Every structure is written in structure tokens, then in C-alpha cells.
């Protein structure tokens, strides 16, 4: 079973830059996207063989997620059931027989950390949501988590300390989540790999210089450990300031 996650940073723009070609070549069983930046009716994707599920932000041109799946889910839900968080289209949950699949676009703490307090509340509420799901069956959650967990997950850790996505608070929340019986699948296969990132700033020719951050993840419940086959980060795929990340499981 092949899973792909990609923050497309505006799906309509990404479609103009080859999204559909990549989607077809990826041949994924489940393909999820974040930061779609559109409203219902603003795009019509003909993805033969896939069911489509969309969660739109109330604010136009902002946030948003979608999941395209070959496997029909048992049920689908949107958001995490917390009014404060569920206006920005950040979460879609698909229930399958053996597991839950959740795509998530975690809020950015913003310049000068203006949204860090909100981000901390989000982290607690999202993890509570995942724990409730895990009481029923294992969970795979995937998306832009907006945090580089370890120093090896970004090019310049020292100069970025206390910047959004690399604060002690955000990293500690990630550590706590993983310590709750979860696996960062890329690090499971490549515990010491450096220089492989999933996001690069559009400024300062960051991608050309590979001055990036690894902030896109597949996280799985420990119960799925024996099903893990491979993980990858497709740094050669363009069309967004992020690149797609992949997980293959024996399911």
C-alpha cells in the first residue's frame, strides 16, 4: 500500500506546474494534499479510480486539505471536533478496516511567534484526538506538521532556533507525540540521514542550495511497525515549495 502526502501550496497553481503528471506517475493508493487554498467548486480534478474528500477553510484562499483514495473508507470525518480549530480545513480522517488515515496541515506559529500559544493548544487537542482514534485501531497521520523535530531536520539549526517551526516548544510537542507510541517513519528507516528536506523557502535560492527543512511527515502508531516497508522524500519533484513524501506499508 503506497501513500503520498504533499503540501501543494495552492492546488490550482500546482496543477499548472505538473501536479496531475506527478499524481498519475506516483500511482498511490492514498494521496493527500495540504494547503489547497481553494473553495468548493473552484477546481474540478478528474482522477479516475479515486474517491475525493475535501475540507475547505472558511477563509478564502487559505489552508485546506484533500484526500484522494482508491480504497473506499468505512467512514469519513472532517476536523477534530473542537470548534476553535475546525474553521481552517486542516484535518480529514478516513476510517479503514485496519487503521485510521488522517491528513493534517498543522498551524504555523507565524513570524515573531504570534500564533505559538494557539499552536500549543492545537497540538494538545490534535494529540487528544489521535489518542481517541488509537483506542479503536492504529492511526497513520500525514501532512505538513510545521516542525523540524531534530537539528538534522534542517540545514541551519543554530540560526533558526526560536523561529517558527523550530522552537523548543514545538519540538517538545513532537517528542511527546512520538513518545506516546508513534513512529516518525522516515527516521525509522533513516535515523541519521542529513541533507534531505521537504520544504525550502522561495527566497535566497534556498532550494538550489538545498537550504531546507524536513517538516512533512508520515507518523504511524507503534502497532503498525511490522507493516512498514519503505519511506521516501521526493526532492526531485517540483511544483510547490514543498516536495511529496511517501510511505509504503504491507497492508
Secondary structure, DSSP 8 states (H G I E B T S, - for coil): -EEEEEE-SSHHHHHTTTHHHHHHHH--SEEEEE-----TTS-----TT-EEEEE--SSTTS--EEEEESS--SEEEES-S-TTTTTS--EEEEE-SSEEEEEEE-----GGGTTHHHHHHHHHHHHHHHHHHHTTSEEEEEEE-----SGGGBS-HHHHTTSTTS-HHHHHHHHHHHHTTEEEHHHHH-TT--S--SEE-SSTTTTTTT-EE--EEEEEEGGGGGGEEEEEE-TT--SSSB--EEEEE--
